[in-house]
């Protein structure tokens, strides 16, 4: 039989964190690179040699640029395979790549190359077929922008979530995975390490970024936090 000491304690809105959470935002300057794919064979070739920043742009950053779209393909490679190459099977496989499973661009790059090469092996006629429009490999320079928003407890964290920009949500919830080298995000790490709220952190980390816009992500995080309060 559970006793009062064994029962889980509710999260206190005023319990001070060991260290505060500083909300940041990020600005991005997109650059068009020198590589341009006009066939799937060229796509496979340039996936091997393009800068890491290009993989990041077309797989991670695109989630911010198209955050308001709930349906369709989740990354630029999948969208091009579908819209410009009319290769629905390849588009679906590329769209199925979940960036939440990757903590390095190298591993993500290898997955993308493997998908394209396997598809071309099974469908050799598609290798040299010219796309309706080329795929331009882009990259972006990220500038982290500090904000005055700081959270020292759970109540302040909820208020900060309401105020921070969409770019801030993307920076802390999606980009953080590569920065931390963890299958997690800044919000969850802070809640677990600074407030000992591991269960709360896990619930936030399970939010699906592919069926939710970034505004939806914000609302879902707030719902989890406010329920705990």
Buried (B, 14 or more C-beta within 10 A) or exposed (E): EEEEEEEEEEBBBEBEBEEBBBBBBBEBEEBEBEBEBBBBBBBBBBBEEBBBBBBBBBBBBBBBBBBEEEEEBBBBBBBBBBBBBEBEEBBEBBBEBEBBEBBEBEEBBBBBBEBBBEBBEEBEEBBEBEBEEBBBBBBBEBEEEEBEBEBBBBBBBBEBBEEBBBBBBBBBBBBBBBEBEEEBBBBBBBBBBBBBBEEBBEBBBEBEBEEBBBEBBBBBBBEBBEEBB
